[in-house]
Amino acid sequence: MSEAGTPVFSVRDLWKVFGPKADRIPGSEYAALPPAELRERTGCTAAVRDVSFDVNKGEVFVVMGLSGSGKSTLVRCLTRLIEPTSGTLAIDGEDVLAMDTTRLRELRRHRAAMVFQHFGLLPHRTVLDNVAYGLEIQGLGKAERRAKAAELVEKVGLAGLENRRPAQLSGGQQQRVGLARALAVDPSVLLFDEPFSALDPLIRREMQDEVVRLHREEGRTMVFITHDLSEALRLGTRIALMRDGGIVQLGTPEEIVGSPADDYVREFVRDVPREQVLTVATAMRPPTSGEGENGPALRPGATVSEAIEAVARSGDPAARVMEDGRLLGVVDHACLLGVVAGAGGGPGTREVTV
Ligand SMILES: Nc1ncnc2c1ncn2[C@@H]1O[C@H](COP(=O)(O)OP(=O)(O)OP(=O)(O)O)[C@@H](O)[C@H]1O
């Protein structure tokens, strides 16, 4: 269990198999077959294949993978929009698979709100009424829900547009309405299913910033599906990288980029500018005697690219990595260039010298 206490979601040995007699697949001789062979021999597709993970309170948990890797199926299983074939699943410690229909409805409406790519806004209602809709379902009085909705409309940057209808908004603005509506019920977790993939790049970036801001300001737990690596790296506290229904690697952006679990992940992250993801805590080396007196001070979480800027500005041969007044290590030109050149992510793997 994490420091944050009970995980928001706790998922163990989860399978979702589509096809005839799907429940005979998990745990059988067929379970380890590659997808094409499984389909050929059984007519089944294992969309989610023996997956286990926790979503911790306050984190942005990104589910990333190529089309067909199982992202949507996995996230839909979390609230049983798709019924898992086998495994266990809990939200805030409560068994989701044991919930009856009333409890499940409550889960989907209040505890785990979903933000979709197609916003599903009510076309004849105004922005304000669309946001208030979730509160109406909750049984709040009219004045109260309009006041709360107005607050949320402002929070997502739509103040002044309260009385427009969805058709009078841009795609990004519609997505903000969807976001405000999901936030209205104050859920313990927000689930995003590729919400920004239909938006143009600039608006998409704006919406990503919005998610980062909401996360920073409210510490809200989020599960975010994307097939876009740069989006995953920008938003994710941790990223689960899926392939053929399984999780090939689960880790922080830095772990995924700096220590890919296998060749598949390595290929996936090949073009990522490593200096923007890897931190000085990874790139640093122990100080030699006399070092550590001078040079700019950086926190361990500073990126290598921030360190390069600091060293270039100060003209010192190295920067110091400090925490609570303690010297943890130093990053000199060789450490920093080693990261840029891709000469390994961790200590002891650098080959580049200057
Ligand atoms: N209802 C279904 N019946 C049969 N197979 C399905 C069904 N839904 C999904 N699949 C299969 O399960 C696999 C995972 O699909 P899923 O939609 O979860 O992937 P995804 O990673 O979300 O893809 P995308 O990014 O394209 O949305 C795919 O091979 C898909 O064809």
Ligand as a Chemical Component Dictionary entry (heavy atoms), coordinates in Angstrom:
data_LIG
# 
_chem_comp.id                   LIG 
_chem_comp.type                 NON-POLYMER 
_chem_comp.pdbx_formal_charge   0 
_chem_comp.three_letter_code    LIG 
# 
loop_
_chem_comp_atom.comp_id 
_chem_comp_atom.atom_id 
_chem_comp_atom.alt_atom_id 
_chem_comp_atom.type_symbol 
_chem_comp_atom.charge 
_chem_comp_atom.model_Cartn_x 
_chem_comp_atom.model_Cartn_y 
_chem_comp_atom.model_Cartn_z 
_chem_comp_atom.pdbx_ordinal 
LIG N1  N1  N 0 -17.048 -5.759 -28.047 1  
LIG C1  C1  C 0 -15.945 -6.313 -28.524 2  
LIG N2  N2  N 0 -15.982 -7.539 -29.113 3  
LIG C2  C2  C 0 -14.867 -8.131 -29.582 4  
LIG N3  N3  N 0 -13.641 -7.573 -29.515 5  
LIG C3  C3  C 0 -13.542 -6.367 -28.967 6  
LIG C4  C4  C 0 -14.674 -5.662 -28.438 7  
LIG N4  N4  N 0 -14.262 -4.484 -27.941 8  
LIG C5  C5  C 0 -12.931 -4.441 -28.144 9  
LIG N5  N5  N 0 -12.494 -5.561 -28.760 10 
LIG C6  C6  C 0 -11.106 -5.881 -29.127 11 
LIG O1  O1  O 0 -10.320 -5.759 -27.953 12 
LIG C7  C7  C 0 -9.059  -5.185 -28.254 13 
LIG C8  C8  C 0 -8.843  -3.937 -27.404 14 
LIG O2  O2  O 0 -9.754  -2.925 -27.801 15 
LIG P1  P1  P 0 -9.803  -1.501 -27.098 16 
LIG O3  O3  O 0 -10.901 -0.728 -27.753 17 
LIG O4  O4  O 0 -9.870  -1.667 -25.645 18 
LIG O5  O5  O 0 -8.394  -0.906 -27.499 19 
LIG P2  P2  P 0 -7.862  0.595  -27.367 20 
LIG O6  O6  O 0 -6.447  0.489  -26.950 21 
LIG O7  O7  O 0 -8.770  1.397  -26.530 22 
LIG O8  O8  O 0 -7.945  1.072  -28.885 23 
LIG P3  P3  P 0 -8.246  2.546  -29.489 24 
LIG O9  O9  O 0 -7.075  3.413  -29.131 25 
LIG O10 O10 O 0 -8.315  2.262  -30.972 26 
LIG O11 O11 O 0 -9.542  3.008  -28.912 27 
LIG C9  C9  C 0 -9.061  -4.932 -29.754 28 
LIG O12 O12 O 0 -8.432  -6.031 -30.383 29 
LIG C10 C10 C 0 -10.526 -4.891 -30.109 30 
LIG O13 O13 O 0 -10.727 -5.283 -31.437 31 
# 
loop_
_chem_comp_bond.comp_id 
_chem_comp_bond.atom_id_1 
_chem_comp_bond.atom_id_2 
_chem_comp_bond.value_order 
_chem_comp_bond.pdbx_ordinal 
LIG N1  C1  SING 1  
LIG C1  N2  SING 2  
LIG C1  C4  DOUB 3  
LIG N2  C2  DOUB 4  
LIG C2  N3  SING 5  
LIG N3  C3  DOUB 6  
LIG C3  C4  SING 7  
LIG C3  N5  SING 8  
LIG C4  N4  SING 9  
LIG N4  C5  DOUB 10 
LIG C5  N5  SING 11 
LIG N5  C6  SING 12 
LIG C6  O1  SING 13 
LIG C6  C10 SING 14 
LIG O1  C7  SING 15 
LIG C7  C8  SING 16 
LIG C7  C9  SING 17 
LIG C8  O2  SING 18 
LIG O2  P1  SING 19 
LIG P1  O3  DOUB 20 
LIG P1  O4  SING 21 
LIG P1  O5  SING 22 
LIG O5  P2  SING 23 
LIG P2  O6  DOUB 24 
LIG P2  O7  SING 25 
LIG P2  O8  SING 26 
LIG O8  P3  SING 27 
LIG P3  O9  DOUB 28 
LIG P3  O10 SING 29 
LIG P3  O11 SING 30 
LIG C9  O12 SING 31 
LIG C9  C10 SING 32 
LIG C10 O13 SING 33 
# 
